[in-house]
Amino acid sequence: MNLLSVGASYRTARVGTLEQLSIPGPDIPAVLQKLVAQPYVREAVVLSTCNRVEVFAAVTGFHGGLGDVCNVLAEESGIGANELAGHLYVHYDEAAVRHSFRVSSGLDSMVVGEAQILGQLRDAYHAATEADSAGRLLHELMQQALRVGKRAHAETGIDRAGQSVVTAALDVAAEVFGGDLTGRKGLVIGAGAMGALSVATLTRSGVGPLQITNRGAERAARLAEAYGATAVSFDALDAALAEADLVVSATASTEPVLTAERLAGRERPLVVLDLAVPRDVAPEVADLPHVTVVDIDGLAASRRTLPAAAETAAVEQIVASEVDNFLGWMRGAEIAPTVAALRTRAEDVVAAELGKLNARRPDFTDDQRADVARTLHRVVQQLLHSPTVRVRQLAAEPGGDQYAALLRELFDLDVPHATQVAAVPEIGGEA
């Protein structure tokens, strides 16, 4: 079994493409089932955020697995396979492990060091667990990725050096208002994870008074109470927009929430931060007078914040060591079915020989037969003990996959889904 990660992010695709690829939370279980129903895909986890859509998969072959994942993404998004290929990055085995750990550590985020990705990855793993699409390999990968992400934030200053996407967007808004957001009237549309992060960030930035609206009124009320804001009915959105200087929109709507018609007629500056994928703000809003729109594409182009080199290097070092540890576990896990098959073959040989002996010597008593059987089993166990312990140790070292292949070849073992890990170059690796 091999690891594969296939996806598109702000590095490889514009918001319009990410919008098409985006998979709403309620649809993820069905997509997971569709993935594991493919011929080469055994396990799958889907991560869909505001700036990336990615599939982590355990596959029985690189090219077959890649084709299966791409076909599902193309079918779900409606993007033709040839066009889609130009936006995808692909990582395999060691590169897939390294990529997953860099993602969880915030190194691959639009704003390097942001911690929100940890919660998003945890949600993706939970969805796969609920859908029963994560097996032993992806369970281990996801658990270790989450642990590595936590370690990176706990042991380095990567989270202090970087910023959240919301903070980076507020930098743009501050420029419109002369560098200070204190006292500016704010409105947050959406009370999900990104909405909650926006409320917390706006509050720390001095924005206020702050209003929150959401289609689910209870969630908006809870969030408003936690931050001393005011919850307003979604039906009163137009009135709230008329009062606001700064709007953050982060809903899960599949259609634009803020249209040109809704925002027309402004006579004072309004900054709209569109942090949703698909976009909450219709494209024509950017042409309105007195309205400034900041979206994911604009943030990606600006690359406003980068952490200090020391923090980045420290996290990269953690990732490198953890990748080595995981690959050792992976190689050890790869040899286990082969060792089990070898022991089963030995037990089958012993059983066959005992059957022949019993046929030749019907005069043996039950005690004699039992003594012979115990002796043969002990001999086999002693002969196999040292080689199987040693082969597990060797398999955990670089190049260890060769030992599993040799055992299968020498003893003609049939191990289901056993595949030799070959060196496959990365395709479309992220810059």
N, C-alpha and C positions, 0 to 999 in steps of 0.2 A: 504494500500500500504506500502511496506517495502523496505528498502535500502539494496543493496547487492554490494560488490566489490569483483571481482575475477581477479587475475592476477599472473604474474610471474615477478620477478625482478632479479637483480644481486645477491640478497640474496638467491634465491631459484633455480636459473638455470644458467648454463654456457652460454657463448656467442652463441654457436652453437644452443642451444634450443631457445634462444631469437631471433636469426636470423630467425628460422622457424616460430616463433610466430609473428614476426614483421609485421605490417600492413602498407604498403606504403600509403602516404597521399591520392593519387587519389582513393585508394580502400576503404577508410574509410566510405564514404557515403553508399556504397553497403553493407558493413558489418553492419552498423547501422540499415539499413532497414531489413536486415536478422535477427538481434537481436529482433527488436520490432515486427517482424512477428511471433515470438515464442509464444506458448500458455501462458506462465507465465510472460513474459517480457512486460512491458508497456512503459518504457522509457530506453534510453541507451546513454552513453557517452563512447567513446573509446580513451584511452590515450596510444600512442605508441611512445616511446623514445628510445634512445640508450641503456638504461639499465632497461627498464620496459615496459611491455605490460599489460594493465589493462582495465577492463570493469566495469564501474559504472552503476548500473541498478536499476530501480524501479520495483519491482516484486510483484505478488499477493500471492506468497508462497515461502518459503525458499528452500525446496528440489526441487520443480519444476523449480524455477528460476535458481538455481545452475545448474541443469541438462541442461536447455536450453542454458545458457551461455557457459558451458563447451563443449556442442555439437558443437556450432558455432565455438569456438576457435579450437577444434579438426579438424573440417572440413576445416577451413581456413589454418591451419598450416600443415595439413597432419600428425600430431602426433597422435598416438593411444590414446584413452581415458584413458586407464590404465596408460600408460607412462606419459601422460600429468598431471594426477592427482598428481603425485609425485613432480611436479614442481610448483604447484599452491598454493597461499594463498587465504583464503576466510574470509571476514569480513561481519558481518550482523548488520543492524540497528545501535545501538550506536557505535559498533566497526567500522562500515563502515564510520560513520561520523568522528570519531577520526582519522581513517587512512587517510581519504581525507584531513583533516586539517594538519596532520603531513607531508603528501606529499607536500602540497602547501607551508608549512613553511620551507621545506628543511631538516627536521629532518630525513626523510626516504631516502634521497639521498645517493649515493655512497660516495660523499664528502659532509659531513653534512654542511648545511648552504648555499649551492650554490643556486643562485637565478634563474637560467635558467629554472627550473621546472615551475615557475610561467607563463612564456611565453608559455611553452609547454601545460600547463593545459588550458590556455586561448585559444590556438589554438584548442584544443580538444573540448572545450565547444562551440566555434564558429562553428566547423564542425557539431556538434550535432544540434545546432540551425538551421543551413542551411538545414540540412537533416530532420528537424522537428521531431527529435527523443528524444528531451528533453522536458518533461512536467513540471508541476508545481513543483514537488518534486526535480528533478535534476536541474532545473533552480535555485531554491533556494540554493541547496547544492553547485553548482559550483560558484555561485555569492558569497556565504559566504566563501567558501574555498579560492577564490582569495583575498577576503578582509582580511581573517585571515593571509594569506601568506604575504601580504603587511604590515599588522600590526606587524607581527613577525620581519620583517626586519627593520621596522621603529623604533620599540621600544626596540630592543635588539641588541647586537653585534654579532648575529649569522652569518651574512654575512661576517663580518670581521674575525671572528674566523675560519670559514670554508674557503674553496677554491672552485673554479670551477674545473670540471673534467680536463679541459685543464691545469690548473696550477699544479694539482697533477701529470699529465703526464709529464710536463716539469721538475718536480723535478727528475724524473727518467732520463730524457735526460741529465740534468745537471751533474749527476753522471758520465755518459759516457764521458763527455767532461771536466772532472776535476772540476766540480762545477760552471762553468761560461758559460753562453750562449751568452754573449756579442760578437757581431761581427760575429756570426755564420750565414751562409747563410740559409735562411728558404724558404720553399715552402708550401703553403696551397692549397690543392686540394678540391674544393667545396666551394661555396659562400653562402650556406644557413645559418641558425641560428647558428649551431655549427661552421661552417667555419668562420663566422663573429666574434664569440666569440674567436676563435683561433687566428685570425689576431690581435684582440685587445690585447690579452694576450701575444702573441709573441712580439708585439711592446713594451709593457710595460717591458718585460723581456730583452730588448736590442738586440733581434735577428734582424739581418739585414746584407745586403739588403734582402728584403722580396718580393717574387713573389707569385702571386695568379692565379690559373687557374680554369676554370669551363666550363662545356659544354655550358652553356649560357654565352656568352662572355660579354654581357651588364652588367650582375650582377657582374661579376668579375671586370669589369672596374670601376663600381661605388664603390665597396668595396676598390679597390686599391687606388682610388683617395681620399677616406675618410681617409686613413691611410698612405698616402705617399709611398705606395708600387707600384709594377709593375705588371700589368695584362699581362699574356701570353696566347696565344692560346692553347686550349686543344690539338690541333694537335702537339704542340711543347712540350708536356709533357716530353718526353724522354730527350730532351736537358735540360729542367729545372731540372729534377732529377739528371742529371750528375753534375750540379753545386751545388746542395744542400747538406748541412750538416744535416739539420733537416727538416723532412717532416711531416706535419699533414694532414691526409686524412679523410674527413668527407663528403662523398657524399651519395646520395640516390640510388646508383647503386645496382642492385640485383646480380651482378657478380663482382669478384675481379678486382679492378682497377690496383693494383700493384702486378705483378706476379714475380716469381723467374727469369724468362727469362728477364724481364724488368730491374731488379736490379742486375743481375749477373755482375761480373767483377769489383766490387768496390775495390779500393785499399786504401781507407781512410774511417774512421768511418762514418756511416750514421745511424741516429736514426729516426725510422718511428713510429709516434703515430697514431694508427688506432682507431679513435673515432666513427666509423660508425657501424650501425647494419642494415642490414647484413654487415659483415666485408669487408673492401676494400682491405685488404692485404691477399693474398693467404697463407695458412699455411706453405708451403715450404720455404717462404721468410725468416722465422726465422732461417733456417739452413745455410743461406749464410754467408760467412766470412765477417767481418767488418760491418754487418748489425744487429742492435738491434731493435726488434719490441716490442712496448708496446701497449696492447689492453685493452679492458674493463675487461677481466678476470684477467689480471695482476694487474690492479688498484684495483679491488675488493679484491684480495688476500692481497695486501699490506696495505690497509686501512691507507694510509700515513698521513692523517690529520684528527684530531678530534677537535671540538671546546672545549673551556673551559667549565667546568661543570656549571659554573654560567650562561653562555649564554644558554646552553641547558635547564637548569632548568627554566629559565625565559620564554623560548618559550613553554615548556611543560605546564607551568602554564596558559599561554594565550590560548593554545589549549584546556585545560581542561575547562576553563570558557566558551569558545566559543561553545564547545560541549554541555554543559548544556543549553546554550541559544538556540541552534539549536534544541535540543530535545524538549524543551518547545514549540517552534514553530511547530515542527512536530506533537506533541501530540494535539496541538490546531487545526492544519489542519486536523488531523484524525477525530476530533469530528464534524467538520463543516458539512460534508454530512449527518451525523446522525441527527444533529439539524435541518437541512433543511428538512430531511425526516419526522421528527416529526411535524414540522409546516405544511407541505403538508398534512399529515394525518389529522391534526386538521381542516384544511381548507376543506378537503374532507368531514369530518363528518358534519361540519356546512352546506356545500352545500346540502348534502343529507337531513338533517333535515329541511332546508328551503324548499326543494322540496316537502317534505311530508306535511309541513304546508300549502304551497300554494295549494296543492291538497285538503286538508281538509277545508280550508277557502277561497273559491273562491270569497267571498264577500269583502275581503280586498282590499283597494285601493292601487295604486302604491306607494303612500307616506307611507302608513302603512307598506307595505312589505319592503320598503327601511329602515324604522326606525327599524324594527325587525332585518333585516340583519345587520345593523350597530351595533346594541346592541350585537348581538351574536358574531360578529367579535371582538368587544372591550373586551368582557368577555374572549374570548379565548386568545387574545393577552396579557391581564393582567395576566391570569393564567400561561401562558408559559414564560412570560418575566423573572421573577426572577430565575426559574429553569434553563432556557437556558443560562442566563448570568453566573450563578454559575457553571454550568457543564462545560462551557468553561474555567473558572478559574481553576477548579479541574483537567480538562484534561491536563492543561499545567504543572502540577506537576508530580513528579515521580510516576509511577503506574497509571497515568491518563487514559491510554487506557481502563481500566476496566469500566469507566463510559460510554464510547461510547457503549461498549458491553452490559452493563446493560440496557441502553435505548433501544437498538435494541431488546433485549429480552423482556423487559416489555411491549413495545408497538407493538411487532411483526413487526418491520420495515424492509423493504427490501431496503438495501443500496448497490448499485452496487460497487463491488470491496472492500467492507469494510472487513477488516481482523484484527483480534486481534493480536497485537504484542506479540509474545511469546519469551521467553528467549531461544536463540539457541547458543550453544557454538561455539567459533571460530574453524575453521578447518584449519590446516596448517598455523597458524599465524606466521608472520615473527619474527625471533629471533632478 
